[in-house]
Amino acid sequence: MAFYALIMAGGFGTRLWPLSRRDRPKQSLALVGGRTMFEHAVDRIAPVFQPEQIFVVTGAEHVDSLAAQAPELPRENFIVEPQGRGTAPAIGLGAIHLLRQDPEAVMAVLTADHFIVDADRFCQVLAAAAEVAEDGHLVTLGIAPSFPSTGYGYIKQGESLGGAEGFPVYRAERFTEKPTLETALHMVESGEYSWNSGMFIWRVGRILKEFQRQMPEFYVQLAQVETTLGGAGYQPTLNRVWPEVVKQTIDYGVMEGAEDVAVIPVDIGWSDIGSWTSLSEILPTDREGNTIVGPHVGIDTRETVVFGGKRLIATIGLEGMVIVDTEDALLVCPRDREQEVRAIVRQLDSEDRGEYL
């Protein structure tokens, strides 16, 4: 079995603004352990994949930075999207490149902005999932939920499909996107649900058949690009076709309507670091529950995230706040409203204040 990894490394992480910017996206930030998120993503799969088996799909503006962070990866393994069209098209583009490498290839779809504590167990479950994918299943990794999150999608575990390498395997019965708190509480208490990690393992030919069945217009566009791979017509064809591709996520475009989906629930210390609070759950906290990065002095400050730079940040009488200080922008908001950072980014974009994005 030929096993390949496709790391999705597009976007810029709007919920981590103002630290994450278009020219300095989340995957290129050294948020944990002194290494960038992309470096972590490549490092932790090294026991499973040789550098030539690791492919990266990203935007042209990020290629040089990412290639410098992982010089061991062949430059030709960076697959460039002319513009971001969502996770479904990114995966489809990666799939046709891997199909050219090996029509029987199994691919692991991973992301550049996850944090995983137990890298050894992660590598073990990838190997197990590849075995399940060999049998024709579309495999998704489910994360054992540690609290009733309303920010993650959930996967309901159906009948047992046995096991692989000591990991239980279930049929994925249903996908639920970002439930209400009441629904999330019920899901967690039932023990029948996993968080949707957004990581998938499948045979390349199998996922392309699902694109053909569920996203036929996109499949035709993908086929146009595929016929030009390795030739002079590839880039002009990609540049012509890609702006016409409809934006879509892999969850809505494929997984919710897919046939024969398997889920492997696993506890690997996973976080998508999608917000300042999720980052604070990984970084150390003080006795008052504060997460502090950079110079800070506080009086009567609790459960607050302070992420600064060179400037001293002083706080008095704060509780449950987020403060992020950069050279040209300062964010201050309650922790329970941090999801609205995206709205700030959209407003800046609509007002043509691109110097802050």
C-alpha positions in Angstrom: 0.0 0.0 0.0 1.3 3.4 -1.0 0.4 5.9 1.8 0.6 9.7 1.3 -0.2 12.7 3.4 -1.9 15.8 2.1 -1.5 18.8 4.5 -4.0 21.6 3.9 -2.3 24.9 4.7 -4.5 27.6 3.3 -6.4 30.4 4.9 -5.1 32.7 7.6 -7.0 31.9 10.8 -9.4 34.8 11.2 -10.3 34.0 14.8 -6.7 34.5 15.8 -6.6 38.1 14.5 -4.8 40.4 15.0 -1.8 38.1 15.4 -2.8 36.0 12.4 -2.7 38.0 9.1 -2.9 37.3 5.4 0.9 37.5 5.1 1.5 35.7 8.4 -1.3 33.1 8.6 -1.9 30.9 11.6 0.0 27.9 10.2 3.2 30.1 10.1 2.9 31.3 13.7 5.1 29.8 16.5 2.2 29.6 19.0 3.4 26.5 20.9 6.8 25.1 21.7 8.8 27.6 19.6 7.9 26.0 16.3 5.3 27.0 13.8 2.0 25.1 13.5 3.1 23.9 10.0 6.5 22.7 11.4 4.6 20.7 14.1 2.3 19.2 11.4 5.3 17.9 9.4 7.3 16.8 12.4 4.6 14.6 14.0 4.0 12.5 10.8 7.6 11.9 10.0 7.5 8.4 11.6 4.8 7.4 9.1 5.7 9.3 5.9 8.9 10.0 4.1 9.3 13.6 2.9 8.5 12.6 -0.7 5.2 11.2 0.5 4.1 14.4 2.1 2.2 16.9 -0.1 0.9 20.4 0.8 -1.9 22.3 -0.8 -1.8 26.0 -0.2 -2.0 29.5 -1.9 0.8 30.9 -4.0 1.5 33.6 -1.4 2.3 31.0 1.3 4.5 28.6 -0.7 7.9 30.2 -0.1 7.3 30.6 3.7 6.1 27.0 4.1 8.9 25.6 2.0 11.4 27.4 4.1 9.9 25.9 7.2 10.1 22.4 5.9 13.1 22.3 3.5 13.1 18.5 3.5 9.9 18.4 1.5 10.4 18.4 -2.3 9.4 21.7 -3.8 7.2 20.0 -6.4 5.1 18.5 -3.5 3.6 21.9 -2.9 0.3 22.0 -4.8 -0.7 25.6 -5.4 -4.4 26.8 -5.6 -4.8 30.0 -7.6 -7.4 31.0 -5.0 -9.0 29.3 -2.0 -12.3 27.6 -2.8 -12.8 25.6 0.5 -11.6 22.3 1.7 -13.5 20.1 -0.8 -11.8 21.6 -3.9 -8.4 21.7 -2.1 -8.7 18.0 -1.3 -9.9 17.3 -4.9 -6.8 19.1 -6.3 -4.5 17.1 -4.0 -6.3 13.9 -4.9 -5.6 14.1 -8.7 -1.9 14.9 -8.0 -1.7 11.8 -5.8 -3.6 9.7 -8.4 -0.9 10.5 -10.9 1.7 9.3 -8.3 -0.2 6.0 -7.7 -3.7 5.1 -8.8 -4.0 2.8 -5.8 -2.7 5.4 -3.3 -4.3 5.9 0.1 -4.2 9.5 1.3 -4.4 11.0 4.8 -6.0 14.5 4.7 -4.5 16.5 7.5 -4.3 20.2 8.4 -1.5 22.6 9.2 -3.2 24.3 12.2 -4.0 21.4 14.6 -2.1 20.8 17.9 -1.8 17.1 19.0 -0.2 16.2 22.3 0.2 12.4 21.8 2.0 12.3 18.4 2.9 8.6 18.8 -0.7 7.6 19.2 -1.7 9.8 16.3 0.8 8.0 14.1 -0.6 4.7 15.3 -4.2 5.6 14.5 -3.1 6.9 11.0 -1.7 3.5 10.2 -4.8 1.8 11.5 -7.1 4.1 9.5 -5.1 3.3 6.3 -5.9 -0.4 6.8 -9.6 0.4 7.1 -9.4 2.7 4.0 -7.8 -0.1 2.0 -11.1 -1.9 2.3 -12.9 0.9 0.6 -14.2 2.9 3.6 -14.0 6.7 3.9 -12.4 7.0 7.3 -12.7 10.0 9.6 -10.8 10.5 12.9 -13.2 11.3 15.7 -12.0 13.0 18.9 -13.3 11.9 22.3 -15.1 15.0 23.5 -13.8 16.5 26.7 -16.6 19.0 27.1 -19.9 20.0 25.3 -18.4 22.2 22.7 -20.7 24.3 20.4 -17.9 25.2 18.1 -17.1 21.7 16.8 -19.0 19.4 14.5 -20.0 15.9 15.9 -20.1 12.4 14.4 -22.5 9.8 15.7 -21.0 6.3 16.0 -23.2 3.6 14.6 -22.6 -0.2 14.4 -19.2 -1.6 15.2 -17.1 -2.5 12.2 -14.5 -4.3 14.4 -11.1 -2.9 15.0 -7.8 -2.1 13.4 -4.4 -2.2 15.2 -6.2 -2.1 18.6 -8.5 0.9 17.7 -12.3 0.4 17.6 -13.9 1.2 14.3 -17.6 2.2 13.9 -19.9 3.1 11.0 -20.4 6.9 11.0 -24.1 7.3 11.3 -24.6 11.0 11.2 -22.7 14.3 11.0 -24.0 17.3 13.1 -22.5 20.8 12.6 -22.0 23.0 15.6 -24.9 22.1 17.8 -26.6 24.2 20.5 -25.3 23.8 24.1 -28.3 21.7 25.1 -27.8 19.3 22.1 -24.0 19.2 22.7 -24.6 18.2 26.4 -26.8 15.4 25.3 -24.3 14.2 22.7 -21.4 14.1 25.2 -23.5 12.4 27.9 -24.6 9.7 25.5 -21.1 8.5 24.8 -22.1 7.9 21.1 -20.5 11.0 19.6 -17.0 12.2 18.7 -15.9 15.6 17.7 -15.2 15.9 13.9 -11.5 16.5 13.7 -11.5 17.3 10.0 -8.9 14.6 9.3 -9.7 11.9 6.8 -8.1 8.8 5.3 -9.3 7.2 2.1 -8.2 5.7 -1.2 -7.7 8.4 -3.8 -9.9 6.6 -6.3 -12.7 6.3 -3.7 -12.9 10.0 -2.8 -12.8 10.9 -6.5 -15.9 8.7 -7.0 -17.6 10.5 -4.2 -16.8 13.8 -5.9 -18.2 12.4 -9.1 -21.4 11.3 -7.4 -22.1 14.3 -5.1 -20.3 17.2 -6.7 -20.5 16.3 -10.5 -19.9 19.9 -11.8 -16.7 20.1 -9.7 -15.7 16.7 -10.8 -15.9 17.7 -14.5 -13.8 20.8 -13.7 -11.3 18.6 -11.8 -11.1 16.2 -14.8 -10.2 19.1 -17.1 -7.2 20.0 -14.8 -6.2 16.3 -14.4 -5.8 15.8 -18.1 -3.1 18.5 -18.2 -1.0 17.3 -15.2 2.7 17.3 -16.0 2.3 19.3 -19.1 2.6 22.9 -20.3 -1.2 23.3 -20.2 -1.6 22.6 -16.5 -1.1 26.1 -15.1 -3.2 27.9 -17.7 -6.0 25.3 -17.4 -5.9 25.5 -13.6 -6.0 29.3 -13.7 -8.9 29.3 -16.0 -11.0 26.6 -14.2 -10.4 27.4 -10.6 -12.1 30.8 -10.3 -15.3 29.0 -11.6 -15.2 26.3 -8.9 -17.9 26.7 -6.3 -16.7 27.2 -2.7 -17.5 24.2 -0.6 -16.3 22.3 2.5 -15.6 18.6 2.4 -18.1 18.1 5.3 -21.1 19.6 3.4 -19.9 18.7 -0.1 -19.1 15.0 0.5 -19.1 13.6 4.0 -22.7 14.3 5.0 -24.0 12.4 2.0 -21.2 9.9 1.6 -21.6 6.2 1.5 -19.7 3.7 3.7 -18.1 6.2 6.1 -16.2 4.8 9.1 -15.1 6.7 12.2 -12.3 5.8 14.6 -12.7 7.7 17.9 -9.4 8.4 19.6 -8.0 10.5 22.4 -4.8 12.2 21.2 -4.8 15.5 23.1 -6.2 17.3 20.0 -7.1 21.0 19.5 -7.7 22.9 16.3 -6.4 26.1 18.0 -9.3 27.9 16.3 -9.5 30.7 18.9 -7.7 32.4 21.7 -9.5 30.3 24.3 -8.5 27.1 22.6 -4.9 28.3 22.6 -5.2 29.1 26.3 -6.2 25.5 27.0 -2.8 24.4 25.7 -0.5 27.0 27.1 0.3 27.2 30.9 -2.0 29.2 33.2 -1.2 30.9 36.5 -3.0 30.4 39.8 -5.8 32.8 38.8 -6.4 30.9 35.5 -4.8 33.5 33.3 -2.8 32.7 30.2 0.0 35.2 29.8 2.4 35.6 26.8 4.6 38.6 26.9 5.3 41.3 29.6 2.3 41.7 32.0 1.5 42.9 35.4 -2.0 42.3 36.8 -4.1 43.2 39.8 -7.3 41.3 40.5 -7.2 39.7 37.1 -8.7 36.2 36.5 -9.5 33.8 33.6 -8.0 36.2 31.1 -5.9 35.7 28.0 -3.1 38.2 27.5 -1.0 37.8 24.4 1.5 40.6 23.9 4.8 41.5 22.4 7.4 44.0 23.6 5.0 46.4 25.3 4.0 45.8 29.0 0.3 45.1 29.4 -1.2 46.1 32.8 -4.6 44.9 33.8 -6.8 45.7 36.8 -10.1 44.1 37.8 -10.5 42.0 34.7 -12.2 38.6 34.5 -12.9 36.4 31.4 -11.2 38.7 28.9 -9.0 38.4 25.8 -6.3 41.0 25.1 -4.0 40.6 22.1 -1.5 43.3 21.4 0.4 43.7 18.1 2.4 46.5 16.6 -0.6 48.0 14.7 -3.7 46.5 16.3 -5.1 45.8 19.7 -8.0 43.4 20.4 -9.9 43.5 23.7 -13.1 41.4 24.1 -14.8 39.1 26.6 -13.8 35.5 26.2 -17.4 34.4 25.6 -17.6 36.7 22.5 -14.2 35.8 20.9 -16.0 34.0 18.0 -17.0 37.4 16.9 -13.4 38.3 15.9 -14.4 37.0 12.5 -16.9 39.8 12.3 -14.2 42.3 13.0 -12.1 40.9 10.1 -15.1 41.0 7.8 -15.8 44.6 8.7 -12.2 45.6 8.1 -12.3 43.9 4.7 -15.6 45.6 3.8 -14.1 49.0 4.7 -11.0 48.3 2.5 -8.7 48.5 5.6 -6.5 45.8 4.2 -3.4 47.1 6.0 -4.8 45.5 9.1 -5.6 42.1 7.5 
